[in-house]
Amino acid sequence: QVQLVESGGGMVQTGSSLRLSCAASGLTFSSNFMGWFRHAPGKERVFVASISGNSNWTAYEDSVKGRFTISRDNAKNTVYLVMNSLKPEDTADYYCASTNRYWYPVSAREYVYWGQGTQVTVSS
């Protein structure tokens, strides 16, 4: 019954910004770490960012640090990923995921529930 639904992807130019959203239902949202992952063509799914239930901890993959910001609104059961200064190498399908099984999770194996993804394409 857990459902994660991503939105906000699209086709944008290099240097522009996007905000991805992930609406969650069927879980105690505030008790879950939330994460963002991406899967680029020809590459494996990799970690992008994660955030703790009370937002007092965040983690980022090195290539997005300083450009992307993860946040959450527990009242709306929604996690966000604001992506600034987008580059062509950011092109990927972006997935949100949740877990309450691990502390400070930064790998896909630690996440339990996954959304269907939203596509981000950054043109040069």
Sequence and secondary structure as in RCSB ss.txt:
>XXXX:A:sequence
QVQLVESGGGMVQTGSSLRLSCAASGLTFSSNFMGWFRHAPGKERVFVASISGNSNWTAYEDSVKGRFTISRDNA
KNTVYLVMNSLKPEDTADYYCASTNRYWYPVSAREYVYWGQGTQVTVSS
>XXXX:A:secstr
  EEEEE  EEEETT  EEEEEEEESS GGGSEEEEEEE TTS EEEEEEE TTSS EEE TTTBTTEEEEEEGG
GTEEEEEE S  GGG EEEEEEEESSSSS  SGGG  EE   EEEEEE 
